Amino acid sequence: MTDQTTPQPLTPEAVNAIVRDMDDPRYPTRITVYCDHCGVRNTGEYLVREGMTSRERLAVARRHLVEAEGWEHTADGDDFCPTHAAPAAEAAL
């Protein structure tokens, strides 16, 4: 089974397996995160669980973007693409 804490790329085969397994509480959803500096969008497919709030689903996407793609997220809720990630680091100082 896939590690449920680390977002994984969703292949058509993985989605089909999840959808067919009626006991699997995960489902794929498309989430878009915007850079608060330049407005660039990053849209991806993520596995979330039934009952997660929209904030919790967004946290799944944010975690992936920070760990895998160089985005930064501030405690105030701002998101910065890799090009503009420095403002988040400076705000933490």
Buried (B, 14 or more C-beta within 10 A) or exposed (E): EEEEEEBEEBEEEBBEEBEEEEEBBBEEBEBEBBBBBEEBEBEBBBBBEEEBEEEEBBBBBBBBBBEEEEBBBBEEEBBBBBEBBEBBEEEEE
